Amino acid sequence: MIRKGFRRSKDEQVVKAAGFDAFDLRLGDLMRGERATMGKSLLDVQRELKIKAAYIAAIENADPTAFDTPGFIAGYVRSYARYLNMDPDWAFDTFCTESGFATAHGMSEQASGAKSTRQAPFDKDIFASPAMPFIPAGDAMFAAVEPRAVGSFAVLIALICGLGYGGYTVLQEVQKVQLAPVENTPTVVASIDPLAGGGLPANDAGVNVVAGFDAPSTESLDRLYRPQALDAPVLVPRDGPIASLSPYANGRFAPTIGERPGLMGQDGLLSEVGAMTLAGVAPNIQVTENPPPGVQLVAVRDAWVRVRAADGTVIYEATMVAGDTFNVPQTIEPATLRIGESGAVYFLVNGAHYGPVGPSGQVTSNLALSVDNLTTSFAVADLTADSDLADVVRVAELQVLTPTQNTD
């Protein structure tokens, strides 16, 4: 009878759970982790420790064959361990255990740097070889060329070539000289025998020319295109004839004796002025009428004065002192006066003093300096009321007196 059943084995295998630190970490893994924690690359370590990046990678890979001289391996490993804040002695012992490297005496054959028969991965210059894992591979020669830019570049080259060829063609056409044959030969040239001496005279050529044609001489042709030189320049006064013209004697509007009765004298004969008028000489006429009275500013004390024309132009502006005078020009539109000290200035019109302009210490503006306005607006000044005015008038009278009058 067969019995079916299940029997548990007496020896049970207990599988223990592996912890995070149960895995075997090699020296290279620890160094790579420390280096990654510091944020350093192989090139950064090479720049700071002055050790080739290939040697740093060989230390992390526990490959002693990558070193040129085995005697420097201990120093490299310890320096790299100190850089990573690790125990240098423990790191070097671990490196020897993992790689099987053993220190040799300095004079031994193992310390001479003999290479192993195995090809080392870092036997070339690390910067010349693009296959290094820690150096970024360079771009190809045409990697930066945009395919779509090739067409635009070709169009640009074609446009430049077309413009250059067009400019060259136009330049050649502009500089080209075309000679068109004349259908009718000139008469003078047709009548000359080209074998009879050309245009030279018959005496010079020694041959007979066509009858009826007298060829000019060489001197005549030379004189034709060369103007004759003058010994002295010919100067014609331009203003002389114009200045001699007189409307009294010449021209259509010249007066006659019948049209100008004033040219005749009381005795019925031509007067001297009439004779001069008809002869074209302007008579010397003197005006005996007295000029219109003018206005003169007379200062008896210091005062600032400004005189403006009718258009606003400043005619006179100054600080007048005692005894200063200013003759106001007589124009159609009278000038205006602005004064800072009205009691210090008077007006002299026809030998009489009018004023003053205003009370002392007062400013007067826009006062018309016409004779009618001044004589009607101001009274004749009283010399006894202002001693400064009396002194100025007395000095002016003394300056006008002649030496004979001043002796009395």
C-alpha positions as a Python dict, from the first residue, in 0.01 Angstrom:
ca = {
    (1, 'M'): (0, 0, 0),
    (2, 'I'): (139, 334, -105),
    (3, 'R'): (92, 626, 123),
    (4, 'K'): (100, 977, -4),
    (5, 'G'): (216, 1252, 223),
    (6, 'F'): (449, 1548, 275),
    (7, 'R'): (744, 1534, 502),
    (8, 'R'): (939, 1849, 597),
    (9, 'S'): (1310, 1827, 581),
    (10, 'K'): (1482, 1855, 910),
    (11, 'D'): (1759, 2093, 788),
    (12, 'E'): (1597, 2417, 670),
    (13, 'Q'): (1811, 2674, 496),
    (14, 'V'): (1769, 3018, 647),
    (15, 'V'): (1822, 3303, 399),
    (16, 'K'): (1929, 3621, 567),
    (17, 'A'): (1821, 3954, 421),
    (18, 'A'): (2111, 4160, 297),
    (19, 'G'): (2140, 4509, 433),
    (20, 'F'): (2252, 4825, 256),
    (21, 'D'): (2605, 4774, 385),
    (22, 'A'): (2620, 4401, 306),
    (23, 'F'): (2747, 4465, -47),
    (24, 'D'): (3118, 4467, -114),
    (25, 'L'): (3222, 4822, -220),
    (26, 'R'): (3544, 4855, -405),
    (27, 'L'): (3790, 5141, -358),
    (28, 'G'): (3710, 5291, -696),
    (29, 'D'): (3339, 5308, -615),
    (30, 'L'): (3411, 5492, -290),
    (31, 'M'): (3644, 5738, -460),
    (32, 'R'): (3402, 5805, -743),
    (33, 'G'): (3125, 5865, -491),
    (34, 'E'): (3337, 6111, -291),
    (35, 'R'): (3440, 6288, -605),
    (36, 'A'): (3078, 6313, -720),
    (37, 'T'): (2982, 6448, -377),
    (38, 'M'): (3242, 6725, -416),
    (39, 'G'): (3114, 6798, -766),
    (40, 'K'): (3452, 6746, -930),
    (41, 'S'): (3532, 6590, -1262),
    (42, 'L'): (3853, 6415, -1363),
    (43, 'L'): (3975, 6731, -1536),
    (44, 'D'): (3905, 6935, -1221),
    (45, 'V'): (4113, 6693, -1012),
    (46, 'Q'): (4390, 6702, -1272),
    (47, 'R'): (4395, 7084, -1263),
    (48, 'E'): (4404, 7101, -881),
    (49, 'L'): (4635, 6805, -796),
    (50, 'K'): (4857, 6836, -1107),
    (51, 'I'): (4803, 6461, -1171),
    (52, 'K'): (4693, 6335, -1510),
    (53, 'A'): (4327, 6249, -1544),
    (54, 'A'): (4430, 5912, -1689),
    (55, 'Y'): (4614, 5831, -1364),
    (56, 'I'): (4311, 5935, -1155),
    (57, 'A'): (4089, 5707, -1364),
    (58, 'A'): (4345, 5424, -1327),
    (59, 'I'): (4342, 5463, -945),
    (60, 'E'): (3962, 5440, -942),
    (61, 'N'): (3976, 5134, -1172),
    (62, 'A'): (4262, 4972, -968),
    (63, 'D'): (4478, 4943, -1280),
    (64, 'P'): (4849, 4987, -1200),
    (65, 'T'): (4952, 4916, -1560),
    (66, 'A'): (4838, 5263, -1670),
    (67, 'F'): (5124, 5433, -1485),
    (68, 'D'): (5451, 5504, -1662),
    (69, 'T'): (5657, 5462, -1344),
    (70, 'P'): (5529, 5225, -1074),
    (71, 'G'): (5736, 5407, -812),
    (72, 'F'): (5494, 5703, -822),
    (73, 'I'): (5177, 5495, -767),
    (74, 'A'): (5192, 5519, -387),
    (75, 'G'): (5226, 5897, -393),
    (76, 'Y'): (4944, 5938, -646),
    (77, 'V'): (4705, 5715, -448),
    (78, 'R'): (4779, 5887, -117),
    (79, 'S'): (4748, 6238, -268),
    (80, 'Y'): (4417, 6150, -428),
    (81, 'A'): (4291, 5998, -100),
    (82, 'R'): (4382, 6316, 92),
    (83, 'Y'): (4204, 6522, -171),
    (84, 'L'): (3887, 6314, -111),
    (85, 'N'): (3925, 6341, 271),
    (86, 'M'): (3997, 5967, 301),
    (87, 'D'): (4263, 5778, 498),
    (88, 'P'): (4567, 5771, 263),
    (89, 'D'): (4725, 5458, 416),
    (90, 'W'): (4399, 5259, 409),
    (91, 'A'): (4334, 5373, 52),
    (92, 'F'): (4679, 5263, -64),
    (93, 'D'): (4648, 4922, 113),
    (94, 'T'): (4306, 4867, -42),
    (95, 'F'): (4442, 4967, -386),
    (96, 'C'): (4727, 4712, -349),
    (97, 'T'): (4483, 4440, -237),
    (98, 'E'): (4238, 4497, -523),
    (99, 'S'): (4496, 4545, -798),
    (100, 'G'): (4764, 4302, -676),
    (101, 'F'): (5021, 4581, -682),
    (102, 'A'): (5323, 4541, -456),
    (103, 'T'): (5579, 4803, -380),
    (104, 'A'): (5926, 4729, -510),
    (105, 'H'): (6269, 4852, -407),
    (106, 'G'): (6386, 5154, -593),
    (107, 'M'): (6676, 4967, -754),
    (108, 'S'): (6479, 4659, -847),
    (109, 'E'): (6365, 4568, -1193),
    (110, 'Q'): (5998, 4604, -1105),
    (111, 'A'): (6050, 4975, -1021),
    (112, 'S'): (6209, 5053, -1359),
    (113, 'G'): (5878, 5102, -1525),
    (114, 'A'): (5862, 4791, -1740),
    (115, 'K'): (5534, 4769, -1918),
    (116, 'S'): (5312, 4467, -1910),
    (117, 'T'): (5240, 4278, -2224),
    (118, 'R'): (4876, 4376, -2194),
    (119, 'Q'): (4782, 4685, -2391),
    (120, 'A'): (4703, 4970, -2151),
    (121, 'P'): (4392, 5169, -2228),
    (122, 'F'): (4567, 5500, -2155),
    (123, 'D'): (4890, 5461, -2350),
    (124, 'K'): (4832, 5776, -2560),
    (125, 'D'): (4798, 6144, -2488),
    (126, 'I'): (4465, 6197, -2320),
    (127, 'F'): (4402, 6529, -2497),
    (128, 'A'): (4500, 6406, -2844),
    (129, 'S'): (4285, 6092, -2829),
    (130, 'P'): (3911, 6162, -2870),
    (131, 'A'): (3811, 5823, -2725),
    (132, 'M'): (3864, 5925, -2364),
    (133, 'P'): (3539, 5887, -2168),
    (134, 'F'): (3595, 6201, -1962),
    (135, 'I'): (3673, 6436, -2255),
    (136, 'P'): (3382, 6553, -2472),
    (137, 'A'): (3416, 6443, -2830),
    (138, 'G'): (3482, 6719, -3083),
    (139, 'D'): (3234, 6810, -3354),
    (140, 'A'): (3286, 6700, -3709),
    (141, 'M'): (3410, 6948, -3969),
    (142, 'F'): (3069, 6998, -4134),
    (143, 'A'): (2857, 6945, -3821),
    (144, 'A'): (2789, 7320, -3781),
    (145, 'V'): (2683, 7363, -4144),
    (146, 'E'): (2309, 7412, -4180),
    (147, 'P'): (2180, 7229, -4489),
    (148, 'R'): (1918, 7495, -4552),
    (149, 'A'): (2184, 7765, -4555),
    (150, 'V'): (2366, 7605, -4847),
    (151, 'G'): (2095, 7710, -5091),
    (152, 'S'): (2090, 8071, -4962),
    (153, 'F'): (2468, 8089, -4987),
    (154, 'A'): (2456, 7960, -5345),
    (155, 'V'): (2192, 8221, -5439),
    (156, 'L'): (2405, 8495, -5285),
    (157, 'I'): (2713, 8386, -5478),
    (158, 'A'): (2512, 8375, -5802),
    (159, 'L'): (2374, 8726, -5737),
    (160, 'I'): (2721, 8867, -5672),
    (161, 'C'): (2856, 8708, -5986),
    (162, 'G'): (2563, 8840, -6193),
    (163, 'L'): (2608, 9195, -6065),
    (164, 'G'): (2981, 9184, -6131),
    (165, 'Y'): (2934, 9055, -6485),
    (166, 'G'): (2666, 9317, -6557),
    (167, 'G'): (2887, 9599, -6430),
    (168, 'Y'): (3180, 9476, -6638),
    (169, 'T'): (2960, 9459, -6950),
    (170, 'V'): (2826, 9811, -6901),
    (171, 'L'): (3178, 9945, -6847),
    (172, 'Q'): (3297, 9786, -7167),
    (173, 'E'): (3003, 9931, -7362),
    (174, 'V'): (3058, 10280, -7222),
    (175, 'Q'): (3426, 10285, -7311),
    (176, 'K'): (3371, 10147, -7660),
    (177, 'V'): (3426, 10394, -7946),
    (178, 'Q'): (3251, 10325, -8271),
    (179, 'L'): (3354, 10489, -8597),
    (180, 'A'): (3074, 10515, -8851),
    (181, 'P'): (3181, 10562, -9217),
    (182, 'V'): (3060, 10881, -9389),
    (183, 'E'): (2876, 10828, -9711),
    (184, 'N'): (2966, 11165, -9866),
    (185, 'T'): (3330, 11263, -9864),
    (186, 'P'): (3389, 11632, -9769),
    (187, 'T'): (3435, 11861, -10070),
    (188, 'V'): (3767, 12006, -9958),
    (189, 'V'): (3915, 11664, -9889),
    (190, 'A'): (3776, 11520, -10210),
    (191, 'S'): (3946, 11787, -10421),
    (192, 'I'): (4291, 11715, -10279),
    (193, 'D'): (4509, 11452, -10434),
    (194, 'P'): (4648, 11240, -10147),
    (195, 'L'): (4961, 11173, -10356),
    (196, 'A'): (5023, 11539, -10435),
    (197, 'G'): (5155, 11647, -10095),
    (198, 'G'): (4837, 11667, -9885),
    (199, 'G'): (4755, 12013, -9763),
    (200, 'L'): (5103, 12161, -9820),
    (201, 'P'): (5145, 12447, -10068),
    (202, 'A'): (5253, 12368, -10420),
    (203, 'N'): (5591, 12531, -10373),
    (204, 'D'): (5664, 12321, -10065),
    (205, 'A'): (5536, 11993, -10199),
    (206, 'G'): (5699, 12020, -10537),
    (207, 'V'): (5392, 11878, -10710),
    (208, 'N'): (5089, 12023, -10879),
    (209, 'V'): (4763, 12034, -10682),
    (210, 'V'): (4410, 12032, -10810),
    (211, 'A'): (4328, 12340, -11013),
    (212, 'G'): (4111, 12594, -10839),
    (213, 'F'): (4216, 12495, -10484),
    (214, 'D'): (4444, 12724, -10288),
    (215, 'A'): (4564, 12539, -9980),
    (216, 'P'): (4626, 12762, -9674),
    (217, 'S'): (4974, 12786, -9536),
    (218, 'T'): (5081, 12632, -9206),
    (219, 'E'): (5131, 12975, -9049),
    (220, 'S'): (4777, 13079, -9140),
    (221, 'L'): (4627, 12772, -8983),
    (222, 'D'): (4839, 12825, -8672),
    (223, 'R'): (4731, 13190, -8648),
    (224, 'L'): (4366, 13087, -8693),
    (225, 'Y'): (4361, 12890, -8368),
    (226, 'R'): (4603, 13112, -8174),
    (227, 'P'): (4472, 13457, -8075),
    (228, 'Q'): (4696, 13754, -8131),
    (229, 'A'): (4874, 13875, -7817),
    (230, 'L'): (4827, 14238, -7724),
    (231, 'D'): (5121, 14455, -7623),
    (232, 'A'): (4914, 14641, -7365),
    (233, 'P'): (4565, 14567, -7238),
    (234, 'V'): (4287, 14788, -7369),
    (235, 'L'): (4086, 14937, -7083),
    (236, 'V'): (3757, 15111, -7149),
    (237, 'P'): (3607, 15305, -6854),
    (238, 'R'): (3265, 15163, -6799),
    (239, 'D'): (3128, 15437, -6570),
    (240, 'G'): (3267, 15730, -6767),
    (241, 'P'): (2992, 15762, -7034),
    (242, 'I'): (2722, 15686, -6780),
    (243, 'A'): (2843, 15957, -6542),
    (244, 'S'): (2848, 16217, -6819),
    (245, 'L'): (2477, 16178, -6887),
    (246, 'S'): (2254, 16449, -6740),
    (247, 'P'): (1875, 16460, -6748),
    (248, 'Y'): (1894, 16843, -6768),
    (249, 'A'): (2060, 16843, -7109),
    (250, 'N'): (2016, 16502, -7274),
    (251, 'G'): (1734, 16269, -7326),
    (252, 'R'): (1376, 16295, -7426),
    (253, 'F'): (1268, 16463, -7105),
    (254, 'A'): (1527, 16745, -7114),
    (255, 'P'): (1349, 17076, -7036),
    (256, 'T'): (1336, 17360, -7285),
    (257, 'I'): (1315, 17736, -7230),
    (258, 'G'): (950, 17741, -7326),
    (259, 'E'): (864, 17462, -7083),
    (260, 'R'): (1068, 17616, -6798),
    (261, 'P'): (980, 17986, -6767),
    (262, 'G'): (1185, 18000, -6447),
    (263, 'L'): (1502, 17968, -6651),
    (264, 'M'): (1454, 18321, -6786),
    (265, 'G'): (1560, 18628, -6585),
    (266, 'Q'): (1367, 18950, -6523),
    (267, 'D'): (1525, 19111, -6827),
    (268, 'G'): (1394, 18836, -7052),
    (269, 'L'): (1736, 18679, -7101),
    (270, 'L'): (1856, 18337, -6994),
    (271, 'S'): (1963, 18345, -6631),
    (272, 'E'): (2279, 18189, -6493),
    (273, 'V'): (2086, 17907, -6330),
    (274, 'G'): (1897, 17843, -6654),
    (275, 'A'): (2220, 17829, -6855),
    (276, 'M'): (2369, 17583, -6610),
    (277, 'T'): (2054, 17373, -6621),
    (278, 'L'): (2047, 17356, -7000),
    (279, 'A'): (2422, 17281, -7007),
    (280, 'G'): (2373, 16978, -6786),
    (281, 'V'): (2543, 17121, -6478),
    (282, 'A'): (2349, 17103, -6154),
    (283, 'P'): (2325, 17451, -6002),
    (284, 'N'): (2466, 17509, -5655),
    (285, 'I'): (2148, 17575, -5459),
    (286, 'Q'): (2168, 17671, -5091),
    (287, 'V'): (1879, 17622, -4853),
    (288, 'T'): (1835, 17928, -4632),
    (289, 'E'): (1527, 17815, -4441),
    (290, 'N'): (1587, 17747, -4074),
    (291, 'P'): (1575, 17376, -3977),
    (292, 'P'): (1288, 17257, -3756),
    (293, 'P'): (1348, 17287, -3382),
    (294, 'G'): (1508, 16988, -3216),
    (295, 'V'): (1487, 16830, -2871),
    (296, 'Q'): (1790, 16796, -2645),
    (297, 'L'): (1802, 16605, -2317),
    (298, 'V'): (1992, 16793, -2044),
    (299, 'A'): (2095, 16610, -1724),
    (300, 'V'): (2149, 16815, -1408),
    (301, 'R'): (2205, 16511, -1184),
    (302, 'D'): (2287, 16144, -1230),
    (303, 'A'): (2007, 15952, -1404),
    (304, 'W'): (1963, 15637, -1613),
    (305, 'V'): (1810, 15720, -1956),
    (306, 'R'): (1698, 15501, -2247),
    (307, 'V'): (1560, 15637, -2576),
    (308, 'R'): (1379, 15401, -2818),
    (309, 'A'): (1280, 15461, -3179),
    (310, 'A'): (926, 15405, -3304),
    (311, 'D'): (1018, 15050, -3419),
    (312, 'G'): (1153, 14957, -3073),
    (313, 'T'): (1523, 15000, -3154),
    (314, 'V'): (1729, 15143, -2870),
    (315, 'I'): (1882, 15472, -2990),
    (316, 'Y'): (2051, 15581, -2669),
    (317, 'E'): (2094, 15413, -2333),
    (318, 'A'): (2336, 15538, -2067),
    (319, 'T'): (2366, 15681, -1716),
    (320, 'M'): (2383, 16056, -1770),
    (321, 'V'): (2574, 16268, -1520),
    (322, 'A'): (2540, 16640, -1449),
    (323, 'G'): (2612, 16839, -1765),
    (324, 'D'): (2556, 16552, -2017),
    (325, 'T'): (2332, 16622, -2317),
    (326, 'F'): (2179, 16411, -2594),
    (327, 'N'): (2023, 16538, -2919),
    (328, 'V'): (1710, 16338, -2999),
    (329, 'P'): (1684, 16263, -3376),
    (330, 'Q'): (1375, 16412, -3536),
    (331, 'T'): (1181, 16141, -3719),
    (332, 'I'): (827, 16110, -3850),
    (333, 'E'): (729, 15896, -3554),
    (334, 'P'): (873, 16048, -3235),
    (335, 'A'): (1108, 15850, -3013),
    (336, 'T'): (1006, 15749, -2659),
    (337, 'L'): (1187, 15807, -2332),
    (338, 'R'): (1225, 15589, -2021),
    (339, 'I'): (1410, 15741, -1724),
    (340, 'G'): (1487, 15614, -1376),
    (341, 'E'): (1523, 15956, -1207),
    (342, 'S'): (1261, 16187, -1356),
    (343, 'G'): (1363, 16496, -1159),
    (344, 'A'): (1720, 16498, -1293),
    (345, 'V'): (1657, 16556, -1668),
    (346, 'Y'): (1517, 16862, -1853),
    (347, 'F'): (1433, 16930, -2218),
    (348, 'L'): (1598, 17204, -2429),
    (349, 'V'): (1367, 17316, -2711),
    (350, 'N'): (1440, 17634, -2913),
    (351, 'G'): (1682, 17758, -2648),
    (352, 'A'): (1432, 17720, -2362),
    (353, 'H'): (1442, 17456, -2089),
    (354, 'Y'): (1124, 17263, -2014),
    (355, 'G'): (1062, 17021, -1736),
    (356, 'P'): (1174, 16837, -1539),
    (357, 'V'): (1045, 16505, -1671),
    (358, 'G'): (874, 16427, -1341),
    (359, 'P'): (907, 16435, -963),
    (360, 'S'): (1235, 16325, -806),
    (361, 'G'): (1267, 15951, -745),
    (362, 'Q'): (994, 15860, -996),
    (363, 'V'): (1029, 15638, -1306),
    (364, 'T'): (879, 15771, -1630),
    (365, 'S'): (813, 15547, -1932),
    (366, 'N'): (688, 15585, -2292),
    (367, 'L'): (720, 15966, -2307),
    (368, 'A'): (700, 16090, -2668),
    (369, 'L'): (995, 16319, -2745),
    (370, 'S'): (824, 16541, -3001),
    (371, 'V'): (841, 16920, -2992),
    (372, 'D'): (463, 16963, -2980),
    (373, 'N'): (419, 16709, -2701),
    (374, 'L'): (695, 16854, -2484),
    (375, 'T'): (598, 17220, -2526),
    (376, 'T'): (233, 17148, -2447),
    (377, 'S'): (289, 16898, -2164),
    (378, 'F'): (567, 17078, -1976),
    (379, 'A'): (617, 17435, -1864),
    (380, 'V'): (930, 17641, -1897),
    (381, 'A'): (1171, 17545, -1619),
    (382, 'D'): (1231, 17791, -1333),
    (383, 'L'): (1606, 17835, -1284),
    (384, 'T'): (1559, 17960, -928),
    (385, 'A'): (1369, 17643, -829),
    (386, 'D'): (1656, 17410, -918),
    (387, 'S'): (2010, 17528, -842),
    (388, 'D'): (2164, 17235, -1033),
    (389, 'L'): (1981, 17344, -1348),
    (390, 'A'): (2102, 17701, -1300),
    (391, 'D'): (2462, 17582, -1273),
    (392, 'V'): (2432, 17374, -1590),
    (393, 'V'): (2280, 17666, -1784),
    (394, 'R'): (2551, 17903, -1660),
    (395, 'V'): (2828, 17664, -1770),
    (396, 'A'): (2665, 17621, -2113),
    (397, 'E'): (2644, 17996, -2163),
    (398, 'L'): (3011, 18041, -2069),
    (399, 'Q'): (3111, 17779, -2328),
    (400, 'V'): (2913, 17957, -2600),
    (401, 'L'): (3063, 18303, -2531),
    (402, 'T'): (3343, 18421, -2756),
    (403, 'P'): (3678, 18548, -2608),
    (404, 'T'): (3582, 18913, -2680),
    (405, 'Q'): (3255, 18874, -2495),
    (406, 'N'): (3422, 18700, -2205),
    (407, 'T'): (3665, 18994, -2138),
    (408, 'D'): (3394, 19227, -1996),
}
